[in-house]
Amino acid sequence: MEWDLFIIMSNKLIIGLLIVIISFHALILTKLIFFPYPELFIYPYLTNHDLKPYGQILDQHFPGLMFLPINLNNLGMTTPEIARIWSIFLALITQVMLFFVSRGILKSKTKALLVNILYLIWQPFFEGWVLWIDSFLPLVLLPAFYALYKRKIFITGLLLGIGIVFKQVLIPLSFFVLIYLFWKDKKFKAVLKYLSGLLPPIVIVFFYFWILGVFTDFWYWTVIFNLTTFAQFGRGIGPDLAHFSRVALVFGLAFLVIRKIKLTEAQILLIFLIGTLIGLSTRFDFVHFQPALPFAVLATVYGLGGLGKLRRLGIWMGYLLIAVWWLMTFYKGHLGDRVIAFDSHTKNLAAKIKDYTNPGEKIFVFGGQPHLYQMSSTMPAGDIFVFQFPWFMQVAESRILEGIIKDKPRFVVSDKTVLIENRRLRDFAPSIDRYINENYRKIDSVGTADILERM
């Protein structure tokens, strides 16, 4: 009786501490600056206004919740305020999943709470204040990891297939799991069961774009463009020493899991850790570490558990001292109510565009925030939209210009002060710039952005 009471009290304490961790995590995310990627607003908006993904909305990402019939726009994520709520809930759901997965792997609720604490420490730090595709992936990857650990092979495949629909960088991870299953079983039965879960979500999406008549465009932008133009011009600058040192501490210790490589859980942890980190071959922004972070903190606690007490204590002390130093610097620069890409200038500009236009009217935004169309309830001229990055404009400038010439929009919004990858837009889109100068005149302005009317 006394032992049962102790267990009940212990479980209540664990649940109480988990609630405290989750609540504190939510509080932190409400106090940080926030950056919801504009793609999450403009792509679903244009999709729901009958522009075809990849055929008219030119982009290199897999569809996820941006280009499919069920998307963020019709799910209600239409403002930055709602987006912040989504961002917080994604982090909190990940915390809950991480606790149950960690408890199953570590066989200890106390150690599972330690994993949650590490996730609380590092999730905001690794651009947890940013909402992007990567922010959604832990909700698929954590159950996929645990399903593989429990030998639920079909479910593992199904979840990874859904993950690939969100982001193609999970293809290497899915391939590693395939190799692991064949190596472990030495039979094709497990592989076939895995593929029967993995392939249907991908095939359904392929079939959907084929029905829409844009499969060739989908293949070009997500495969050929990524491997050619984007690979050459769009990968960004590699990490500096400060960035690399932070990654080395948080993710480097996770590879202590190799010490227990003969154990199934260590093998699977390593597969998911490496598989999710491979996606960083495109760009090194911290937000791209979000899919790997739950596995890194879990692997850290798991790996350090095999060390002697004194050695483990020494590592934890050094780890926490460095973490405190970095976090002090981080919070000095990131506390605030600023919402990037939704500043007062952008909101005022969107309101001014609404004053001049009718709902659904076609305009052209040259150098302004790309989601101004969504914010002002307008549409892009020529029914063609692309983010005005150099690597996109190199391929799409002539097509965009043809659309402007065809539709002759009444208004153009132009901000020629904008620098994109340290280059002025007019320098890598000269034909569009010249056409605007010859056919439009300024009638109003908001900050550095001009509203131009056709002459």
Disulfide bonds with the S-S distance in Angstrom:
none
